Amino acid sequence: MLARILADLRHAETGTAPEAAARAGFVRWVLSLPPGVPVSAAAAAAAVRVRPQAGQGRAVALFLKCLDEACVTANIAPERRGGARARRRGRA
C-alpha cells in the first residue's frame, strides 16, 4: 500500500495538489493499517522507508512530514475530566 501511495504522490506536483495529495495519502495509509496496530509505531516504520524518497517531489516530502507528526502526536491520549462522578461529587 505504501508503494502505491508514493507512486500516486509523485504525480501530484502542480498547484495546491501536493498538499491535498499528501493529506489524502496519509489518510489512505492510516486506514490501511490493521486493527490494533499503534499508529505511532507504524508511522515511524513507514517514515524510515519514505525518508530516502523525500527528494522525489513536494507531495512525498509533505507525506513524510505527516508521518513524522504522527510519530509524535499519535501517542497523546485525551485528558479525562471526571465525567458524571465528578459532577456528583461537586453537588455533595
Helices and strands as residue ranges (DSSP letters): H 2-10, H 17-31, H 39-50, G 51-56, H 58-73, H 83-91
